[in-house]
Amino acid sequence: MIKGLLRFIIAIIFILSGFVKAVDLVGFSFKMEEYFAPNVFDMPFLEKFALPLSVFVVVLELFLGFMLLVKLKLKFTLSALIALCIFFGFLTFYSAYFNVVTDCGCFGDAIKFTPWQSFIKDIVLLVGLIIVFILYRNDFKKTDAYSYSDKKESSNTLRYILLGVFSIVMILVGAHGIVHEPAIDFRDYKIGTDLKAEKAKINKNPSEYKTFYSLKNSKTGEILKVNQDDYIKETKYWAEDSPWKIEEGKNESVLVKEGYKSEIAKFKIEDPTGLDMTQEIINAPKAILVFSYHPQDISPELLKQIEGKVKAQKASVVYGVSTLPNTFKTIKNAMMDGTAIKTIARSNPFVLILQNGKIIDKQPAKDYLK
């Protein structure tokens, strides 16, 4: 009873984790790119393989989770899941310890974990899997083919059929997210989101940070971490003859109060000169924005077609938003951080339509042109 319940819970966690990533495989591939970045594992040559690697990881998670659920090839399944947990545990520990990837994407955009929460989750799952492995160890001894009855063979056939059906459904879900948009949108930029209302919530309840200075005593060599308020109050730290000196490059900005969290906080669009145009866009009766996070990869013909169609819509505001100042040829260029664009756009290019700041439609450019 206990071992069955524990196996069921762990299997469901893996299936849910895999499902929310399968829904948005492109989004998960962006997270993989963060791990390959120079400031993390410094493997930029793998960035172009981020999507196929994401598919591989999600397939493993889903298949193994479902196999655990239906008790299919239990010894192999548990061994593989333990290995997977050790691998992810290493990644999440590295992220947490060095504070390089702030969200592992374990549950996609559905549930956000801090790096240390992700690591603890992996350790708990690993311990759970080891306990299940021990509890089921006697079942692994039933390897003699003659020990299986016709009923057992029939049961295994049914399990394989269920695995096949499950696989087909997950393939369709994943393919839809890659070719079009995620079938279920867990992001802050889902259709119906009011950007003005979100911006107001963020401004009303902002996160608060404090700077902590790293001070070194030039006489004793002692090092202290002092927050900005104490530094100002205590003249001994900054007086003219003070032995305490700020260590350059070692100051830290620490979150002291969590405000309203939303990816909309990163929605900031500027013209090529740096002028903030965000308010103009979210206050417009109708705004059409064409986003591109890799403008150099767009074919000139596709760019021409999409610009022609958005201009024909006669919206009050039409901008092409990318990471370069001269991407678009016949509509006004605007700029936005590439990572922020990726939180909005899952294809390159991508069309977002706002009505008084509210998202009323969003589509990959190829779908928009149909």
N, C-alpha and C positions, 0 to 999 in steps of 0.2 A: 504493500500500500504506500509506504513512505517513499520507497525507491521509484515507484511508478509516478507518484505525484511530483517528485523532484525532477525526474526525467521530462515529464510533461511541461513543467514550468520553464526549464532551461531551453527545451525545444521551441516553445512559443516565443521566448525572448530572441532566439536566433532568427526565427522566421519573421518576426515583426521588424527586427533590425535590418534584415535583408530586404524585406518588402519596401520599407520607406526609402531605401537607397535604390531599389529597382525601379520605383516610380520615377525617380529623378536621377538617372545614371550620369547625365551630363553634369549635374550639380556635384555629384560625388567625385567625378573626374577632376573637377576644379579643386576639390579638397586634396586629391592625390597630388596634383601639381604643386600644392603648397609644401608637401613633404619632399618633393624633388628639388625644391628651390635651393639656391646657393647657401642661404642662411640656416637651412635644416640639414638635409643629407647631401647637398651639393651634387645632385645627379640630373642636371638640366636636360641631358640627352634622353631621359626617360619621359619628359613632359609630353612629347608627341604620342607616347603610348599610354597616356593616362586613362583614356576611355576604354581601350581593350583590357587594361589591367583592372579597371573598376568593374567591368563586366565579369571578369574572372573571379574577383574577390566576392562579389555579390552572389554569383552562381554557387560558389562553394558554400557560402553562409546559408543560402536558401535550401540547397539540396541536402546538405548535412543536417540542417535543422529539421527538415521534413523527414529524413531517414531516421533521425533520433525519435521523432514523434511516433512513427509507425513501427519502431524497433526493427529496422532493416539493416542487416550487416552491422550489428551493434558494436562489436569490438573495433572494427575499422572506423565506424562513424565516430565513436567516442575518442579514439586515438587521434583522428584527424581534427576534431574540434578542440582537443587539448592543445595540439600543435598550433592551431589557428589562434587560440587564446594567448598562448605564449608569445607568438609573433605580434599580435595587437597590443599585448601588455608591454612589450618592449617599445613599440611606437608611442603609446600613450605616456609611458614613463618618461621617455626622451622629450616628448612635447611638454610635459608638465614640469620636469626638472629644469629644462633650458628655456621654457616659456616661449616656444617658437611657433607652435600651431595652437591657437586658442580654442578651437573647436574641432574635435576629431571627425565629426560627421558620422558618428556611430549610428545615430538614428536620424540621419539626414537633417532636414529643417523642421521635423516634427517635434523633436525634443532636443534641447541644447544642453550639453554637458561642458563643465569646465575641464581643463586638462586633468586635474587630480581626480575629479569625479569619474572621468572616463577610465583612468587607471584603476581606481578602486572597483569600478564595475567589472573590468576585465579580470581582476584578481578574484572577486567573488564568484564569477562564472567559472574560472579555472578551478577553484576549490570545489565548487558544486559538481563539475564534470569529473573530477578525480574521485569524489565520493560516489557518484553514480557508477563509475567504472569499477570501483571496489565492490559495490553492492551487487552488480550484475556479473561479477567474475565467474561465478559458477555456470552461468548460461553460456559462457564462451567455450566451455569444455564439450559442448554438444556438437562436435565436428564430424562425427561418423555419419556418413550419408544414410546408412541403414536405420539410424535412429529417428529419421523424419518420416512421419506418416503421410498418407495422401492428403489428409486434412491440413498438415503443416505446409505441404507444397502448394495447395490451393490458396492458403492464407498468404504465402509469399507472392504468389501470382497477383493476388488482389492488391498487395502493397506496391508492387511494381507498376500496376495499372494506375493506382492513385498517384504515384510519383510522376508517371508520364503525364497525366492530366494536369497536375500541379505545375510541372515544368512548362507545358504549353501555355498555360495561363500567365505564368511569370514572364515568359518570353514575349508574349503579346503586350503585357504591361510595360516591360522595359523598352521594347521597340517603339511603342507609342511615345514614350518620353523622349527618346532620342530623335525621332523623325519629326514629332510635333511638339506638344507641350506635355508636362507631367499629367497623367490621368487624374491624380489627386494633388492639388497644389497646397503644400505646407508652408510656403514662403510668405513673408510679410507683403509681398507685391502681388497677391492674388487679385483676381477681378473683384471689384466691389470695394477695395481698399480706398479710403479717403486720405490722400497724402496731406492735405491741409489739417485735418483733424489729428492725424498722427504727429505731425510737426508741432501742433499746439500741445499735445500731451508730453512730448519730449521737452519742450521749452518750460512747461509748468513743473515738471519733475525731473530736472537734469541730474546726471551722475556727478558726484563731487570727488575731486582728486586733491591730494596733497603732495607737495614735493618734499622728498627726504634727501638732505644733503649728506654726502660722505665727507667727513672732516678728519684730517690727519694732524696730529700734534707734531710740529716740527722739532720739538725738544725731546719728547719721550717716544715718538713713533706710534702712539696710541691712535686708534681709528674709532670714530663714533658715527652713528647714523642719527641725524637730528632732523625733525620735521620743520617745515618752514616757519611755523608759529613760534616754536621754541628758539629757533635760530635768531629771529627778530628780537624776541624778548631778552635773551641773554647776551649782553654786550661783550662778554668774555670770548664769544665766538668770532666777532667781527671787528672788535676795537683795533685801533691802528697797531698796537704792540702785541696783539694776540698771537700766540703760537699756533692757533688752529687755522688751517688752510683748507679750502674746498678742493677736493680731488676732482679734477676735470674729467668728464665722461663717466663718472660713477654715481651721479645723482639719479634718483628714481622717482617716478610719478606713481603714486599708490592710490588705488580706489578706496575711498573711505565711506562713500554712501552710494548704493546702487540706485540709479534713477529708473525711469521708464525705458525699457529695452525695446528697441525696434530697429530693423535694418534701414528703415526710412530715414534714420539720422544721417546716413551716408548719401542720401539723395541731394546732391549739390551739383548743379550744372553751371558752368562758366563759359563765357565766350572766349575766343582765342587770346584776347588781351588780359583775361583774368577777371572780368566783370561778372559778378554773381547774377545769374538769370533765373534762379530757382523760383522766386516769388512770381515773376512774370509768367512762368510756365504753369504753376499750380493755380494761379488765379485766372488763367485764360478760359473763356467759354468752351473752347475745344482746342486741344493741343495734340499734335501727332509728332512723336519722337521716333527716329530711326536710330537704334543703338548698334554699335559695333565694338567688340572688345579686341578683335584682331583685324583692323581695317586693311592691313596689307594683304590679307588672304581673300578679300572679296573680289570677285570677277568684275571687270568694268561693265560688262553687259548687264549683270544682275543689279549693280549699283544704279545704272541708268534707268532700268525698268522700275525699280522701287522708288527712286526720286520722282519719276514721272507720275506714278500713281498717287503718291502722297501730296504732290502739288495740286493734282486735279481735285482733291477733296475740299479745297477752299477752307481749310481750318484757319482759325485766327492766329495760331502759332504752329510753325513747322520747323523743326530743327533736326539736323543729323548730329548725333552725339557719339563721339569716339575718343580715342586716346591721342589722336593726331589733329592738328589744326586745319588741315586741308583735305580731309578725306572725301567730303561730298562736293560735287561740282555745281549743282543747280539749286540746292537748298542751303540755308545758312548752317555753318559749322558751329558746333559747341563741343565742350570738352568735359570729361568726367573721369574719375579714377577707374582704371581697368577692373580692379577687384569689385568695386561698387557696381559697375556695369554688369558683371557676371552674376550678381545677386538678382538682377532684373531679367537679363537675357540669357536664355539657354541655347540660342542659336546665333549665328553670325552671318548677316545682320538680323535684327529683330525689331518689330514695330510695337510701340506702346501708345495707346490712345487714352487721353485724359479728358474729362468733362468737368470743368470747375474743380480740378484737382483730384477727381475720383477716377480710378481706373475702370474704364468701361470695356476695353478690349486689349488683347495682346496676342501676337502671333509671330511665328517665324516668318521671315520675309517671303519665303517661297510659298507658304500657305496664304499669306496676305495677297499675293499676286494672282491667286487662282480665281 
